[in-house]
Amino acid sequence: MKVFSTNNLRKYYVYVGDPLFTNDDDDGDGIELKIDNEIFWFFPRVSTIICNWPEACTFSLTYKSTNSNYPCHFCLVSKENLNNTRLRDDQMVLHNKENILQYYNNGTTEKTSLEPVFNYFWNIPNINVYVATVPNKMHHLDLGLYRYQIEFTKKLLFEAEGRTLVDKMNRRITLILKHPELKIFSGELQTIALLTADNYRNIMKVMVFVVDDLLNKDLSEVSVKWNEMYLLSQQEPFKKSDLKNFQEAIEKWANLFIKLFGQFSNFNFKLPKLHSWVHYIVDTIREFRAINRYTTETYKALHKTYVKIPYRLSNKKDVEEQMMKTLFEFDISEAFEFIDKYKNETNLDEKMIKGLDHFIQSLDSYFDLLKISTAQGCHIKIYRSVTLENRAILRTTNIIRKFFMSERSWFSDISVTINDEELFEYQSDNGICYAQTLLMTEVFLKKEKLLHLALVQ
């Protein structure tokens, strides 16, 4: 990770974090959060940071390269000791604010594989960022250590008898019968990089049989020990005895893994994920509880909700436009001035112009319907797109993208269910009318519930 990128990242932390944590001290008053017109008071806390390995290095500001002298974001263990499963606690100096800040102040961060950047999380109370970066099980195991195991299995077979044993292993995979609970691809284990986490989880179910009597007993046994360890990792909650059994299973698998494959690693078997899994995962569970649903399912749910949905990976241009600039807002006292200025200075679609022209009058009629006598202090937000509960995206976008050198707007068509008392006031299709959305708004009024309104034609 380059210094300029970490400096930029710090700016984002300051932008997002400072409003939350500036009042979170001995003299602070905490945060007042308004939800549905109700005020909730709280002190914000960072509990855990769910992350994969590169993200953990980003938060802890350690070098991402596995070839660095101290590649573990948990501790100051040298790369020469990464494959040592029997390290004592006094041989692993844990990262914390005090010792890392000392390296930063002394200008010796490079010697310990640390970025020479002040870590924003040092100023946040009640969190040790080096402990709170919780490993994500899917990336750490399925796409991490198990991927290494499959790669090294192929290398071991090829080293023994060339393509003969590798081809035999691939033939065994293709002969596996289809089963509803087993999704095995028909091809060979050729391009490891293309396999998904789901592919690896299905390979785990059959690999012990695929390699049985293929070379030696240890090759089958390492798959057995992996599966035992993997099943224990899915347990929740963990009792004290469960953690002891889990740690023993980890060490049994790791020792056989190193014995069997150590000679085939491009990094002389100095794998940071292996080191952190052996020495820190059980401590992480003690501190933050089960790693299965919390650090995997939550991670995927958050990523889907807050990244994949608002920012489609198929369109990587104008990222800030997609994710951040999703609305404009104004006070109702400035509405006419704001709308006139916006219409004159912006190249608007005629539908957007029509919506703005009719918005204030329509809102006034709606207030009359609700018997709202005053709009003093009314604040309005107008959105370009919203995601509904059913994951459908509703858009009122002036210009969304270019198609063959021409620009195109997008105003969503919707169906509207008519209230029984208004059924005869509209032409409908069995009580349903069809309309086109012109504006999507959020209207805040003092002493009233937050209103989410759409203007349609």
Secondary structure, DSSP 8 states (H G I E B T S, - for coil): --HHHHHHHHHHHHHHHHHHHTT-STT---EEEEETTEEEEE------EEE-HHHHHHHHTB---TTSSS--SSB---GGGTT-TT--GGGS-B--HHHHHHHHHHT-GGGGTB-SS--GGGGSTT--HHHHEEE-HIIIIIIIIHHHHHHHHHHHHHHHHTHHHHHHHHHHHHT---BTTB---SS-S--GGG--HHHHHHHHHHHHHHTTTTS-HHHHHHHHHHHHHHHHHT-SS--HHHHHHHHHHHHHHHHHHHHHHGGG-TTTT--HHHHHHHHHHHHHHHHH--SSIIIIIHHHHHHIIIIITTS-TT--SSHHHHHT--EEEEEGGGHHHHHHHHHHHS---HHHHHHHHHHHHHHHHHHHHTT----TT-EEEEESEEE-TTS-EEEEEEEEEEETTEEEEEE-EEEEE--GGGGGGS--BTTEEEEEEEEEEEEE-TTS--EEEEEE-
